[in-house]
Amino acid sequence: MEYAIFKILTGNNVRNEVLELESFINEFNETEKIERIYWGSELCAKLLPSLKELKQIYSILRRKKYKLTFVTPAMISGPDVLRIKHLLTYLNSRREKIEVVVNDLGLLELVQEYDNLVPLFGRLLIRMEKDPRVNYKKVDPKILRVLRSSALSQDELGKYLISKKIKRLEYDNVPQGVNARNNPLKFRLDLYYPYVLASLSRVCAFSSTFKNEKDKYQNNVCQRECLDYKLKKELKETLKMKGF
């Protein structure tokens, strides 16, 4: 079993971010050793590192003996693809195999063009029930078995993924659990813990906060407000989540 940490860019100084990350890793390594860093963004292409930042990230992580997995987002546009292509071209030019988490089927096709990139099927492409408001203890067992099924049990999809050089599938820590035993094609599985991504939208909760009602749903201008502010959602009850 391999443990990894997922990191997104939260500031403008890559070196400082790596130092902060190492501080956390040193605490975690007392129980389990971290050898791999996931770096990128699943939700927004504007949070991906620039080419200059990616070169810094790769150089620093390699010097510190960490493996890099590059994470790409879903719901991307044409300009996003061009930007991501520049980043993938750089990673492919390194003389080693580098993992790339793919959350968009178009990007999965793009990654096929690179010999040194190893695609992983991202959790945003794994279609499963992810509603934390549902009390799965009260769900009929027959329905629960269906809700726990995933791409693992779909032979045609599995064969397609194998044809695209996919060997690992990534899963959320969904509340109903995942039937990981029904895995006839023997994919390796990754589990994101502890948080579950329940929904995704092109409307940015951060940038829309500072706009009037007329412009709230226009996402043409991004100033990375999410790096300067935090949103907190208060819940009236504890949501219990479990993995597989």
Backbone as CSV, one residue per row, in Angstrom:
resi,resn,N_x,N_y,N_z,CA_x,CA_y,CA_z,C_x,C_y,C_z
1,MET,0.839,-1.194,0.000,0.000,0.000,0.000,0.877,1.248,0.000
2,GLU,0.517,2.206,-0.838,1.270,3.452,-0.930,0.403,4.610,-0.463
3,TYR,0.994,5.519,0.322,0.288,6.691,0.804,0.781,7.928,0.059
4,ALA,-0.164,8.839,-0.239,0.186,10.062,-0.951,-0.604,11.222,-0.367
5,ILE,-0.152,12.448,-0.651,-0.832,13.666,-0.222,-1.182,14.482,-1.460
6,PHE,-2.414,15.016,-1.477,-2.878,15.837,-2.590,-2.654,17.304,-2.240
7,LYS,-1.929,18.028,-3.112,-1.598,19.437,-2.868,-2.036,20.277,-4.054
8,ILE,-2.741,21.379,-3.777,-3.023,22.360,-4.816,-2.240,23.627,-4.499
9,LEU,-2.035,24.443,-5.506,-1.307,25.688,-5.322,-2.158,26.637,-4.485
10,THR,-1.624,27.108,-3.362,-2.378,28.014,-2.484,-1.699,29.362,-2.312
11,GLY,-0.659,29.609,-3.056,0.052,30.881,-2.946,0.958,31.076,-4.144
12,ASN,1.880,32.003,-4.026,2.751,32.323,-5.146,4.179,31.827,-4.974
13,ASN,4.478,31.208,-3.837,5.840,30.766,-3.577,5.868,29.248,-3.454
14,VAL,6.307,28.589,-4.506,6.300,27.131,-4.536,7.201,26.550,-3.457
15,ARG,8.374,27.160,-3.264,9.319,26.632,-2.274,8.721,26.651,-0.871
16,ASN,8.046,27.747,-0.518,7.424,27.834,0.802,6.318,26.789,0.953
17,GLU,5.583,26.552,-0.127,4.502,25.573,-0.060,5.054,24.164,0.143
18,VAL,6.166,23.861,-0.494,6.784,22.549,-0.315,7.286,22.401,1.120
19,LEU,7.837,23.470,1.690,8.310,23.421,3.073,7.149,23.169,4.037
20,GLU,6.018,23.847,3.808,4.842,23.625,4.646,4.341,22.186,4.486
21,LEU,4.381,21.695,3.257,3.951,20.334,2.996,4.854,19.330,3.706
22,GLU,6.139,19.574,3.691,7.088,18.676,4.353,6.862,18.631,5.854
23,SER,6.485,19.771,6.431,6.211,19.808,7.868,5.071,18.862,8.210
24,PHE,4.024,18.877,7.379,2.898,17.970,7.593,3.322,16.519,7.367
25,ILE,4.110,16.290,6.318,4.555,14.930,5.991,5.381,14.339,7.119
26,ASN,6.237,15.148,7.728,7.083,14.667,8.818,6.239,14.172,9.989
27,GLU,5.110,14.846,10.241,4.222,14.397,11.314,3.532,13.092,10.923
28,PHE,3.087,13.009,9.678,2.377,11.824,9.221,3.307,10.618,9.143
29,ASN,4.554,10.844,8.783,5.499,9.750,8.584,5.832,8.991,9.865
30,GLU,5.364,9.521,10.989,5.567,8.791,12.242,4.754,7.500,12.252
31,THR,3.667,7.466,11.461,2.818,6.268,11.414,2.884,5.579,10.049
32,GLU,2.797,6.346,8.962,2.848,5.788,7.608,3.732,6.672,6.743
33,LYS,4.518,6.075,5.889,5.469,6.838,5.089,4.822,7.389,3.817
34,ILE,4.979,8.700,3.589,4.515,9.356,2.378,5.639,9.361,1.356
35,GLU,5.370,8.814,0.178,6.380,8.770,-0.869,5.953,9.509,-2.133
36,ARG,4.673,9.876,-2.231,4.154,10.473,-3.454,3.337,11.724,-3.150
37,ILE,3.460,12.731,-4.017,2.689,13.964,-3.891,1.813,14.127,-5.124
38,TYR,0.511,14.272,-4.898,-0.412,14.638,-5.975,-0.454,16.164,-6.027
39,TRP,-0.164,16.743,-7.197,-0.146,18.202,-7.299,-0.899,18.608,-8.564
40,GLY,-1.807,19.566,-8.416,-2.599,20.032,-9.547,-3.953,20.500,-9.066
41,SER,-4.985,20.303,-9.873,-6.335,20.726,-9.508,-7.356,19.878,-10.240
42,GLU,-8.331,19.356,-9.504,-9.416,18.590,-10.110,-10.561,19.486,-10.568
43,LEU,-10.731,20.622,-9.896,-11.964,21.396,-10.012,-11.866,22.607,-10.916
44,CYS,-10.677,23.175,-11.064,-10.560,24.437,-11.785,-9.209,24.521,-12.487
45,ALA,-9.250,24.718,-13.800,-8.002,24.799,-14.573,-7.180,26.024,-14.197
46,LYS,-7.836,27.034,-13.643,-7.126,28.259,-13.272,-6.246,28.072,-12.040
47,LEU,-6.431,26.952,-11.353,-5.601,26.652,-10.191,-4.447,25.714,-10.528
48,LEU,-4.332,25.351,-11.784,-3.172,24.557,-12.189,-1.918,25.421,-12.134
49,PRO,-0.773,24.831,-11.856,0.463,25.620,-11.838,0.823,26.100,-13.244
50,SER,1.534,27.204,-13.309,2.081,27.648,-14.586,3.229,26.716,-14.963
51,LEU,3.737,26.846,-16.185,4.855,26.009,-16.598,6.069,26.272,-15.707
52,LYS,6.299,27.518,-15.368,7.422,27.858,-14.488,7.249,27.222,-13.117
53,GLU,6.033,27.287,-12.580,5.764,26.699,-11.269,5.893,25.179,-11.315
54,LEU,5.421,24.576,-12.404,5.511,23.117,-12.528,6.966,22.659,-12.577
55,LYS,7.801,23.416,-13.260,9.224,23.074,-13.308,9.829,23.144,-11.908
56,GLN,9.433,24.150,-11.127,9.921,24.262,-9.744,9.433,23.087,-8.908
57,ILE,8.147,22.768,-9.050,7.559,21.671,-8.287,8.276,20.369,-8.587
58,TYR,8.450,20.075,-9.865,9.105,18.827,-10.260,10.537,18.772,-9.734
59,SER,11.271,19.865,-9.882,12.665,19.898,-9.458,12.803,19.696,-7.950
60,ILE,11.971,20.388,-7.178,12.059,20.299,-5.720,11.647,18.913,-5.228
61,LEU,10.540,18.388,-5.752,10.066,17.074,-5.302,11.053,15.975,-5.663
62,ARG,11.641,16.069,-6.836,12.606,15.053,-7.223,13.847,15.116,-6.340
63,ARG,14.285,16.320,-6.035,15.458,16.469,-5.177,15.199,15.910,-3.782
64,LYS,13.947,16.012,-3.342,13.599,15.526,-2.015,13.089,14.083,-2.040
65,LYS,13.222,13.420,-3.204,12.921,11.991,-3.354,11.432,11.670,-3.268
66,TYR,10.571,12.619,-3.659,9.142,12.344,-3.728,8.751,12.069,-5.169
67,LYS,7.818,11.146,-5.367,7.259,10.899,-6.690,6.133,11.906,-6.939
68,LEU,5.967,12.310,-8.193,4.947,13.286,-8.558,3.820,12.622,-9.346
69,THR,2.582,12.917,-8.939,1.406,12.602,-9.731,0.721,13.921,-10.058
70,PHE,0.572,14.207,-11.340,-0.005,15.477,-11.769,-1.512,15.321,-11.958
71,VAL,-2.304,16.191,-11.319,-3.764,16.094,-11.314,-4.352,17.132,-12.270
72,THR,-5.210,16.685,-13.178,-5.852,17.587,-14.131,-7.351,17.686,-13.845
73,PRO,-7.980,18.797,-14.243,-9.378,19.040,-13.858,-10.411,18.522,-14.838
74,ALA,-11.663,18.572,-14.399,-12.815,18.290,-15.251,-13.368,19.617,-15.783
75,MET,-14.342,19.535,-16.670,-15.058,20.704,-17.188,-14.107,21.769,-17.730
76,ILE,-13.237,21.357,-18.626,-12.260,22.275,-19.182,-12.717,22.806,-20.540
77,SER,-12.167,23.957,-20.924,-12.501,24.583,-22.203,-11.316,24.481,-23.152
78,GLY,-11.481,24.997,-24.383,-10.420,24.948,-25.379,-9.107,25.562,-24.918
79,PRO,-9.129,26.808,-24.406,-7.881,27.419,-23.916,-7.240,26.621,-22.788
80,ASP,-8.069,25.973,-21.948,-7.529,25.155,-20.856,-6.741,23.969,-21.412
81,VAL,-7.265,23.367,-22.495,-6.600,22.210,-23.097,-5.213,22.595,-23.602
82,LEU,-5.109,23.760,-24.243,-3.817,24.213,-24.758,-2.822,24.422,-23.630
83,ARG,-3.303,24.994,-22.533,-2.423,25.233,-21.391,-1.970,23.908,-20.773
84,ILE,-2.913,22.992,-20.609,-2.586,21.689,-20.024,-1.624,20.924,-20.935
85,LYS,-1.789,21.085,-22.239,-0.913,20.393,-23.184,0.539,20.833,-23.007
86,HIS,0.764,22.124,-22.747,2.122,22.613,-22.504,2.705,21.950,-21.248
87,LEU,1.872,21.801,-20.213,2.335,21.196,-18.966,2.651,19.701,-19.176
88,LEU,1.781,19.011,-19.910,2.002,17.584,-20.170,3.243,17.364,-21.034
89,THR,3.458,18.256,-21.990,4.640,18.133,-22.854,5.917,18.250,-22.037
90,TYR,5.909,19.158,-21.066,7.086,19.284,-20.196,7.296,18.015,-19.379
91,LEU,6.238,17.515,-18.752,6.373,16.308,-17.931,6.827,15.118,-18.768
92,ASN,6.326,15.021,-19.980,6.713,13.916,-20.854,8.190,13.982,-21.243
93,SER,8.756,15.185,-21.212,10.164,15.345,-21.585,11.122,14.899,-20.492
94,ARG,10.607,14.645,-19.285,11.447,14.117,-18.204,11.762,12.657,-18.509
95,ARG,12.868,12.178,-18.071,13.274,10.809,-18.399,12.786,9.804,-17.365
96,GLU,11.474,9.835,-17.118,10.870,8.886,-16.189,9.369,8.847,-16.446
97,LYS,8.735,7.795,-15.947,7.290,7.678,-16.051,6.641,8.554,-14.987
98,ILE,5.684,9.381,-15.384,4.994,10.280,-14.463,3.492,10.049,-14.574
99,GLU,2.838,9.864,-13.436,1.395,9.647,-13.417,0.640,10.945,-13.659
100,VAL,-0.479,10.820,-14.381,-1.373,11.957,-14.618,-2.800,11.518,-14.314
101,VAL,-3.429,12.170,-13.345,-4.826,11.884,-13.034,-5.694,12.605,-14.063
102,VAL,-6.553,11.848,-14.754,-7.407,12.396,-15.802,-8.855,12.410,-15.332
103,ASN,-9.478,13.592,-15.361,-10.879,13.724,-14.968,-11.753,14.184,-16.134
104,ASP,-11.233,14.044,-17.344,-11.941,14.458,-18.546,-11.577,13.466,-19.659
105,LEU,-12.578,12.951,-20.363,-12.311,11.923,-21.373,-11.518,12.471,-22.557
106,GLY,-11.699,13.760,-22.854,-10.901,14.370,-23.908,-9.427,14.387,-23.550
107,LEU,-9.129,14.692,-22.286,-7.738,14.689,-21.834,-7.163,13.278,-21.806
108,LEU,-8.029,12.303,-21.556,-7.562,10.914,-21.593,-7.029,10.587,-22.983
109,GLU,-7.701,11.065,-24.009,-7.223,10.855,-25.380,-5.912,11.599,-25.605
110,LEU,-5.804,12.810,-25.061,-4.596,13.606,-25.234,-3.387,12.928,-24.602
111,VAL,-3.571,12.367,-23.424,-2.462,11.738,-22.707,-1.904,10.546,-23.488
112,GLN,-2.735,9.934,-24.332,-2.267,8.790,-25.122,-1.112,9.169,-26.056
113,GLU,-0.966,10.458,-26.340,0.076,10.912,-27.266,1.462,10.936,-26.623
114,TYR,1.521,10.743,-25.294,2.789,10.887,-24.581,3.253,9.532,-24.046
115,ASP,4.457,9.156,-24.399,4.980,7.843,-24.015,5.336,7.735,-22.540
116,ASN,5.721,8.841,-21.908,6.206,8.790,-20.524,5.143,9.144,-19.490
117,LEU,3.910,9.371,-19.925,2.837,9.721,-18.995,1.937,8.514,-18.764
118,VAL,1.646,8.261,-17.496,0.825,7.104,-17.101,-0.532,7.626,-16.620
119,PRO,-1.610,7.410,-17.384,-2.917,7.953,-17.003,-3.584,7.168,-15.879
120,LEU,-4.208,7.903,-14.954,-5.048,7.320,-13.906,-6.468,7.818,-14.127
121,PHE,-7.449,6.954,-13.937,-8.856,7.326,-14.145,-9.356,8.033,-12.893
122,GLY,-9.551,9.360,-12.992,-9.859,10.191,-11.836,-11.213,9.934,-11.207
123,ARG,-11.358,10.340,-9.967,-12.587,10.074,-9.215,-13.794,10.832,-9.772
124,LEU,-13.569,11.933,-10.507,-14.694,12.671,-11.078,-15.335,11.931,-12.250
125,LEU,-14.634,10.935,-12.793,-15.189,10.130,-13.879,-15.840,8.852,-13.364
126,ILE,-15.700,8.578,-12.069,-16.349,7.417,-11.456,-17.729,7.851,-10.987
127,ARG,-18.749,7.435,-11.707,-20.117,7.870,-11.403,-20.709,7.028,-10.280
128,MET,-20.822,7.646,-9.100,-21.420,6.963,-7.954,-22.257,7.952,-7.158
129,GLU,-23.205,7.418,-6.392,-23.998,8.252,-5.493,-23.080,8.855,-4.437
130,LYS,-23.179,10.187,-4.245,-22.283,10.862,-3.298,-23.032,11.864,-2.428
131,ASP,-24.247,11.550,-2.075,-25.061,12.488,-1.295,-24.904,12.212,0.196
132,PRO,-24.237,13.096,0.955,-24.014,12.855,2.390,-25.275,13.000,3.223
133,ARG,-26.360,13.496,2.622,-27.607,13.685,3.376,-28.411,12.389,3.498
134,VAL,-28.073,11.397,2.695,-28.830,10.146,2.696,-28.367,9.246,3.834
135,ASN,-29.305,8.692,4.555,-28.997,7.725,5.606,-29.001,6.329,4.974
136,TYR,-27.811,5.849,4.607,-27.726,4.591,3.876,-28.055,3.377,4.739
137,LYS,-28.108,3.569,6.051,-28.489,2.462,6.924,-29.952,2.090,6.723
138,LYS,-30.737,3.037,6.192,-32.160,2.787,5.992,-32.494,2.396,4.553
139,VAL,-31.482,2.324,3.704,-31.701,1.965,2.300,-31.847,0.453,2.167
140,ASP,-32.770,0.023,1.320,-32.986,-1.403,1.080,-31.676,-2.056,0.639
141,PRO,-31.314,-3.213,1.196,-30.037,-3.886,0.855,-29.840,-4.114,-0.636
142,LYS,-30.923,-4.428,-1.362,-30.798,-4.649,-2.805,-30.395,-3.361,-3.514
143,ILE,-30.984,-2.253,-3.100,-30.637,-0.950,-3.689,-29.226,-0.554,-3.286
144,LEU,-28.860,-0.862,-2.046,-27.535,-0.517,-1.554,-26.441,-1.209,-2.356
145,ARG,-26.686,-2.457,-2.762,-25.703,-3.173,-3.581,-25.483,-2.456,-4.913
146,VAL,-26.560,-1.907,-5.460,-26.447,-1.159,-6.716,-25.662,0.128,-6.497
147,LEU,-25.936,0.824,-5.392,-25.276,2.098,-5.103,-23.792,1.913,-4.805
148,ARG,-23.407,0.709,-4.401,-21.996,0.438,-4.112,-21.228,-0.020,-5.362
149,SER,-21.936,-0.282,-6.438,-21.270,-0.727,-7.664,-20.654,0.463,-8.391
150,SER,-19.734,0.168,-9.291,-19.013,1.245,-9.973,-18.460,0.736,-11.298
151,ALA,-17.489,1.480,-11.839,-16.863,1.088,-13.109,-16.191,-0.275,-13.020
152,LEU,-15.877,-0.720,-11.806,-15.218,-2.013,-11.637,-16.050,-3.152,-12.193
153,SER,-17.365,-3.016,-12.095,-18.254,-4.118,-12.474,-18.753,-4.017,-13.911
154,GLN,-18.291,-3.028,-14.668,-18.744,-2.823,-16.040,-17.653,-3.299,-17.003
155,ASP,-17.851,-4.476,-17.569,-16.822,-5.103,-18.395,-16.433,-4.263,-19.601
156,GLU,-17.419,-3.698,-20.301,-17.122,-2.936,-21.514,-16.313,-1.691,-21.184
157,LEU,-16.688,-0.996,-20.112,-15.929,0.179,-19.696,-14.525,-0.230,-19.275
158,GLY,-14.429,-1.337,-18.554,-13.121,-1.818,-18.121,-12.196,-2.114,-19.290
159,LYS,-12.730,-2.760,-20.326,-11.927,-3.064,-21.510,-11.493,-1.782,-22.221
160,TYR,-12.388,-0.784,-22.234,-12.038,0.507,-22.838,-10.890,1.162,-22.076
161,LEU,-10.960,1.128,-20.756,-9.914,1.745,-19.935,-8.574,1.042,-20.137
162,ILE,-8.601,-0.271,-20.241,-7.369,-1.018,-20.489,-6.768,-0.613,-21.832
163,SER,-7.631,-0.392,-22.836,-7.136,0.017,-24.155,-6.498,1.402,-24.105
164,LYS,-6.846,2.193,-23.076,-6.276,3.533,-22.895,-5.156,3.542,-21.854
165,LYS,-4.621,2.354,-21.566,-3.468,2.196,-20.671,-3.782,2.547,-19.216
166,ILE,-5.048,2.437,-18.843,-5.454,2.697,-17.459,-5.259,1.429,-16.631
167,LYS,-4.543,1.552,-15.525,-4.349,0.429,-14.614,-4.868,0.720,-13.210
168,ARG,-5.150,2.017,-12.944,-5.643,2.389,-11.609,-6.874,3.271,-11.719
169,LEU,-7.833,3.022,-10.826,-9.050,3.819,-10.730,-9.065,4.522,-9.387
170,GLU,-9.580,5.755,-9.385,-9.591,6.541,-8.156,-11.025,6.709,-7.654
171,TYR,-11.179,6.544,-6.340,-12.508,6.572,-5.734,-12.584,7.577,-4.591
172,ASP,-13.806,8.124,-4.427,-14.111,8.922,-3.249,-14.434,8.003,-2.080
173,ASN,-14.334,8.568,-0.893,-14.693,7.863,0.328,-16.206,7.975,0.535
174,VAL,-16.978,7.406,-0.392,-18.431,7.587,-0.404,-19.084,6.953,0.817
175,PRO,-20.189,7.556,1.308,-20.797,7.097,2.569,-21.346,5.691,2.528
176,GLN,-21.808,5.221,1.361,-22.383,3.876,1.286,-21.339,2.795,1.103
177,GLY,-20.082,3.199,0.843,-19.015,2.240,0.606,-18.949,1.816,-0.853
178,VAL,-17.884,1.117,-1.219,-17.663,0.669,-2.595,-17.447,-0.845,-2.593
179,ASN,-18.078,-1.523,-3.523,-17.854,-2.957,-3.670,-16.561,-3.152,-4.462
180,ALA,-15.460,-3.249,-3.749,-14.152,-3.354,-4.395,-13.800,-4.789,-4.765
181,ARG,-14.587,-5.749,-4.317,-14.277,-7.153,-4.601,-14.700,-7.554,-6.007
182,ASN,-15.679,-6.849,-6.543,-16.128,-7.145,-7.905,-15.202,-6.424,-8.885
183,ASN,-14.016,-6.982,-9.061,-12.958,-6.348,-9.845,-12.310,-7.386,-10.763
184,PRO,-13.077,-7.902,-11.741,-12.572,-9.017,-12.556,-11.349,-8.661,-13.399
185,LEU,-11.184,-7.385,-13.746,-10.055,-6.984,-14.587,-8.847,-6.550,-13.758
186,LYS,-8.964,-6.664,-12.436,-7.836,-6.466,-11.515,-7.210,-5.066,-11.603
187,PHE,-8.057,-4.034,-11.661,-7.548,-2.675,-11.582,-7.028,-2.411,-10.171
188,ARG,-5.991,-1.603,-10.068,-5.568,-1.116,-8.757,-6.479,0.047,-8.378
189,LEU,-6.728,0.205,-7.089,-7.684,1.205,-6.622,-7.016,2.225,-5.713
190,ASP,-7.400,3.493,-5.873,-6.959,4.571,-4.994,-8.170,5.112,-4.252
191,LEU,-8.000,5.464,-2.994,-9.081,6.028,-2.189,-8.684,7.407,-1.693
192,TYR,-9.525,8.406,-1.985,-9.313,9.759,-1.456,-9.963,9.835,-0.074
193,TYR,-9.191,10.276,0.897,-9.678,10.294,2.285,-9.189,11.581,2.964
194,PRO,-9.991,12.244,3.788,-11.327,11.855,4.244,-12.469,12.517,3.469
195,TYR,-12.175,13.523,2.637,-13.245,14.337,2.054,-13.796,13.735,0.765
196,VAL,-15.097,13.952,0.551,-15.795,13.476,-0.635,-16.208,14.668,-1.480
197,LEU,-15.970,14.596,-2.776,-16.410,15.644,-3.689,-17.842,15.327,-4.110
198,ALA,-18.807,16.082,-3.575,-20.219,15.758,-3.786,-20.798,16.396,-5.042
199,SER,-20.282,17.560,-5.455,-20.842,18.231,-6.630,-19.799,19.129,-7.272
200,LEU,-20.083,19.538,-8.520,-19.140,20.347,-9.282,-19.926,21.309,-10.159
201,SER,-19.438,22.551,-10.266,-20.126,23.557,-11.067,-19.114,24.526,-11.666
202,ARG,-19.481,25.121,-12.804,-18.634,26.153,-13.396,-18.761,27.481,-12.666
203,VAL,-19.800,27.632,-11.856,-19.987,28.866,-11.089,-19.096,28.823,-9.865
204,CYS,-18.152,29.745,-9.782,-17.197,29.757,-8.684,-17.800,30.433,-7.461
205,ALA,-17.855,29.699,-6.355,-18.432,30.243,-5.120,-17.622,31.416,-4.583
206,PHE,-16.328,31.432,-4.896,-15.462,32.504,-4.391,-15.587,33.772,-5.218
207,SER,-15.395,33.682,-6.517,-15.427,34.891,-7.338,-16.820,35.496,-7.421
208,SER,-17.871,34.655,-7.387,-19.234,35.181,-7.479,-19.643,35.947,-6.226
209,THR,-18.959,35.686,-5.120,-19.275,36.386,-3.867,-19.081,37.892,-4.003
210,PHE,-18.142,38.311,-4.845,-17.792,39.716,-4.953,-18.415,40.379,-6.180
211,LYS,-19.411,39.716,-6.783,-20.074,40.271,-7.954,-21.532,40.582,-7.649
212,ASN,-22.107,41.504,-8.420,-23.527,41.770,-8.255,-24.334,40.656,-8.908
213,GLU,-25.638,40.658,-8.716,-26.485,39.560,-9.174,-26.415,39.367,-10.683
214,LYS,-26.256,40.453,-11.426,-26.223,40.391,-12.885,-24.998,39.629,-13.394
215,ASP,-23.863,39.832,-12.720,-22.606,39.242,-13.182,-22.194,37.985,-12.418
216,LYS,-23.050,37.527,-11.520,-22.668,36.442,-10.611,-22.285,35.159,-11.346
217,TYR,-22.933,34.899,-12.485,-22.701,33.639,-13.186,-21.789,33.799,-14.395
218,GLN,-21.063,34.917,-14.448,-20.084,35.133,-15.505,-18.693,34.862,-14.933
219,ASN,-18.053,33.820,-15.440,-16.752,33.418,-14.894,-15.588,33.782,-15.810
220,ASN,-15.758,34.863,-16.550,-14.718,35.259,-17.491,-13.469,35.778,-16.798
221,VAL,-13.659,36.404,-15.654,-12.541,37.017,-14.937,-12.285,36.247,-13.645
222,CYS,-11.067,35.778,-13.492,-10.681,35.063,-12.267,-9.439,35.713,-11.695
223,GLN,-9.528,36.109,-10.454,-8.383,36.685,-9.755,-7.896,35.769,-8.639
224,ARG,-8.268,34.500,-8.743,-7.894,33.504,-7.733,-8.280,33.951,-6.319
225,GLU,-9.513,34.428,-6.214,-9.991,34.853,-4.899,-9.977,33.711,-3.886
226,CYS,-10.066,32.487,-4.381,-10.095,31.326,-3.487,-8.791,31.158,-2.713
227,LEU,-7.712,31.788,-3.192,-6.435,31.691,-2.485,-6.358,32.663,-1.310
228,ASP,-7.275,33.619,-1.282,-7.252,34.647,-0.235,-8.374,34.498,0.789
229,TYR,-9.406,33.708,0.439,-10.558,33.585,1.320,-10.916,32.114,1.505
230,LYS,-11.636,31.842,2.599,-12.123,30.493,2.869,-13.621,30.559,3.109
231,LEU,-14.340,29.544,2.602,-15.770,29.407,2.860,-15.983,28.262,3.838
232,LYS,-16.824,28.502,4.807,-17.105,27.481,5.814,-18.592,27.198,5.850
233,LYS,-18.949,25.919,5.744,-20.334,25.497,5.781,-20.621,24.825,7.109
234,GLU,-21.561,25.393,7.862,-21.924,24.818,9.150,-22.968,23.725,8.949
235,LEU,-22.722,22.553,9.516,-23.653,21.436,9.437,-24.301,21.197,10.797
236,LYS,-25.574,20.872,10.789,-26.292,20.647,12.039,-26.058,19.259,12.608
237,GLU,-25.553,18.346,11.797,-25.292,17.000,12.277,-23.999,16.472,11.665
238,THR,-23.417,15.509,12.333,-22.181,14.906,11.836,-22.487,13.940,10.710
239,LEU,-21.735,14.065,9.609,-21.920,13.163,8.472,-20.866,12.056,8.581
240,LYS,-21.322,10.829,8.653,-20.412,9.703,8.789,-20.081,9.138,7.405
241,MET,-18.809,9.077,7.087,-18.374,8.566,5.803,-17.490,7.341,6.024
242,LYS,-17.548,6.384,5.133,-16.699,5.210,5.260,-16.148,4.820,3.903
243,GLY,-15.017,4.144,3.921,-14.396,3.717,2.664,-14.670,2.255,2.389
244,PHE,-13.761,1.615,1.675,-13.964,0.198,1.359,-12.746,-0.588,1.788
